[in-house]
């Protein structure tokens, strides 16, 4: 009798699902949770909010304009954009430079190594040089001090994505990163490897020396 009973059971479940789908109603049959999960612990749940387990309990809420399930607007954004919107504490539509954030993701948590320039280990100035070359097609000199000398110095209110940020961590200009937005910058940290920090973090706030923009950027803006 068991085979007959099992067949009848699954036939009944199938029938209930079919009826529910035809009438647009919810059946009492339990359906597997289809929560979308992204890299870095980010999840997209049925309420269209993005949750992150990367050291924060904040939510990045998808704008109302995207919440219409029939619009397909959410498909325009990638998991990388959702991840870095959460990290930078901003709306996902502000993460537009996909090449930049894909580059950061590729190098994320690469170990710091003084004088290094590969995935086996990289230092701060080599990382900024690789990023500027790959994303902005700009050639930078090797050291943080040389990069600082090349830059046109700008004010906080004028800083934008891709500008450099400089620090005095061991005498003079000794550390460099790339500004993103909302006070955040990406860099090769001696303690964490390639990561993102905020200029208002105590350690970096007290050592910050200024923003710099590669001179070729300035020349292009004036033309």
ZIKAKA-V446440 format. One record per pair of residues at least 24 apart in sequence whose ideal C-beta (glycine too) atoms are under 10 Angstrom apart, sorted by sequence separation. I is the first residue (numbers start at 1). GAP is how many residues later the second one is. If there is no record, write none. Layout:
I,GAP ; I,GAP
This chain:
60,24 ; 78,24 ; 80,24 ; 107,24 ; 138,24 ; 140,24 ; 144,24 ; 148,24 ; 149,24 ; 159,24 ; 60,25 ; 80,25 ; 83,25 ; 117,25 ; 136,25 ; 144,25 ; 148,25 ; 151,25 ; 154,25 ; 48,26 ; 60,26 ; 66,26 ; 79,26 ; 135,26 ; 136,26 ; 147,26 ; 148,26 ; 159,26 ; 185,26 ; 50,27 ; 59,27 ; 60,27 ; 66,27 ; 103,27 ; 104,27 ; 107,27 ; 115,27 ; 135,27 ; 145,27 ; 146,27 ; 156,27 ; 177,27 ; 58,28 ; 60,28 ; 63,28 ; 65,28 ; 103,28 ; 106,28 ; 144,28 ; 145,28 ; 148,28 ; 50,29 ; 54,29 ; 60,29 ; 62,29 ; 63,29 ; 144,29 ; 145,29 ; 147,29 ; 175,29 ; 44,30 ; 52,30 ; 56,30 ; 60,30 ; 61,30 ; 62,30 ; 63,30 ; 132,30 ; 143,30 ; 144,30 ; 146,30 ; 50,31 ; 51,31 ; 52,31 ; 55,31 ; 56,31 ; 58,31 ; 60,31 ; 61,31 ; 62,31 ; 100,31 ; 103,31 ; 104,31 ; 131,31 ; 143,31 ; 144,31 ; 145,31 ; 50,32 ; 54,32 ; 55,32 ; 60,32 ; 102,32 ; 103,32 ; 132,32 ; 144,32 ; 165,32 ; 167,32 ; 175,32 ; 179,32 ; 44,33 ; 50,33 ; 52,33 ; 53,33 ; 54,33 ; 56,33 ; 102,33 ; 131,33 ; 143,33 ; 144,33 ; 174,33 ; 175,33 ; 176,33 ; 179,33 ; 52,34 ; 100,34 ; 101,34 ; 165,34 ; 169,34 ; 175,34 ; 179,34 ; 44,35 ; 50,35 ; 51,35 ; 52,35 ; 60,35 ; 99,35 ; 100,35 ; 169,35 ; 174,35 ; 50,36 ; 99,36 ; 100,36 ; 128,36 ; 140,36 ; 167,36 ; 173,36 ; 176,36 ; 42,37 ; 99,37 ; 128,37 ; 167,37 ; 170,37 ; 172,37 ; 173,37 ; 36,38 ; 42,38 ; 44,38 ; 97,38 ; 128,38 ; 167,38 ; 168,38 ; 169,38 ; 40,39 ; 43,39 ; 97,39 ; 125,39 ; 165,39 ; 167,39 ; 168,39 ; 173,39 ; 38,40 ; 39,40 ; 40,40 ; 42,40 ; 159,40 ; 167,40 ; 168,40 ; 169,40 ; 38,41 ; 39,41 ; 42,41 ; 166,41 ; 167,41 ; 168,41 ; 37,42 ; 38,42 ; 40,42 ; 41,42 ; 42,42 ; 50,42 ; 124,42 ; 136,42 ; 166,42 ; 167,42 ; 36,43 ; 38,43 ; 39,43 ; 40,43 ; 42,43 ; 124,43 ; 135,43 ; 156,43 ; 165,43 ; 166,43 ; 167,43 ; 38,44 ; 39,44 ; 40,44 ; 42,44 ; 165,44 ; 166,44 ; 38,45 ; 41,45 ; 42,45 ; 124,45 ; 165,45 ; 166,45 ; 36,46 ; 40,46 ; 131,46 ; 132,46 ; 164,46 ; 165,46 ; 166,46 ; 40,47 ; 128,47 ; 129,47 ; 131,47 ; 164,47 ; 165,47 ; 38,48 ; 125,48 ; 128,48 ; 163,48 ; 164,48 ; 125,49 ; 127,49 ; 128,49 ; 163,49 ; 164,49 ; 124,50 ; 125,50 ; 127,50 ; 128,50 ; 163,50 ; 164,50 ; 124,51 ; 125,51 ; 127,51 ; 159,51 ; 160,51 ; 162,51 ; 163,51 ; 123,52 ; 124,52 ; 125,52 ; 156,52 ; 159,52 ; 162,52 ; 123,53 ; 124,53 ; 158,53 ; 159,53 ; 160,53 ; 124,54 ; 156,54 ; 159,54 ; 163,54 ; 131,55 ; 155,55 ; 156,55 ; 158,55 ; 162,55 ; 131,56 ; 153,56 ; 154,56 ; 155,56 ; 128,57 ; 131,57 ; 153,57 ; 154,57 ; 160,57 ; 128,58 ; 130,58 ; 153,58 ; 154,58 ; 127,59 ; 128,59 ; 151,59 ; 152,59 ; 153,59 ; 154,59 ; 127,60 ; 128,60 ; 151,60 ; 152,60 ; 153,60 ; 100,61 ; 127,61 ; 148,61 ; 151,61 ; 152,61 ; 100,62 ; 125,62 ; 126,62 ; 127,62 ; 148,62 ; 150,62 ; 151,62 ; 152,62 ; 124,63 ; 125,63 ; 131,63 ; 149,63 ; 150,63 ; 151,63 ; 152,63 ; 97,64 ; 123,64 ; 124,64 ; 148,64 ; 150,64 ; 151,64 ; 152,64 ; 154,64 ; 40,65 ; 96,65 ; 97,65 ; 123,65 ; 124,65 ; 144,65 ; 147,65 ; 150,65 ; 152,65 ; 39,66 ; 122,66 ; 124,66 ; 127,66 ; 150,66 ; 151,66 ; 152,66 ; 94,67 ; 121,67 ; 123,67 ; 127,67 ; 147,67 ; 151,67 ; 152,67 ; 40,68 ; 39,69 ; 124,70 ; 122,71 ; 116,72 ; 121,72 ; 122,72 ; 104,74 ; 114,74 ; 140,74 ; 103,75 ; 112,75 ; 113,75 ; 119,75 ; 139,75 ; 104,76 ; 112,76 ; 114,76 ; 138,76 ; 111,77 ; 112,77 ; 113,77 ; 138,77 ; 139,77 ; 100,78 ; 108,78 ; 110,78 ; 112,78 ; 136,78 ; 138,78 ; 101,79 ; 107,79 ; 112,79 ; 137,79 ; 138,79 ; 100,80 ; 109,80 ; 112,80 ; 113,80 ; 136,80 ; 107,81 ; 111,81 ; 112,81 ; 136,81 ; 104,82 ; 111,82 ; 112,82 ; 132,82 ; 97,83 ; 103,83 ; 109,83 ; 110,83 ; 111,83 ; 112,83 ; 97,84 ; 109,84 ; 110,84 ; 95,85 ; 101,85 ; 108,85 ; 109,85 ; 110,85 ; 132,85 ; 95,86 ; 100,86 ; 107,86 ; 108,86 ; 109,86 ; 94,87 ; 107,87 ; 108,87 ; 94,88 ; 106,88 ; 107,88 ; 108,88 ; 105,89 ; 90,90 ; 104,90 ; 90,91 ; 104,91 ; 88,92 ; 89,92 ; 90,92 ; 104,92 ; 87,93 ; 88,93 ; 89,93 ; 88,94 ; 89,94 ; 90,94 ; 87,95 ; 88,95 ; 89,95 ; 84,96 ; 88,96 ; 84,97 ; 87,97 ; 88,98 ; 87,99 ; 84,100 ; 84,102 ; 87,108 ; 88,108 ; 87,109 ; 89,109 ; 88,110 ; 84,112
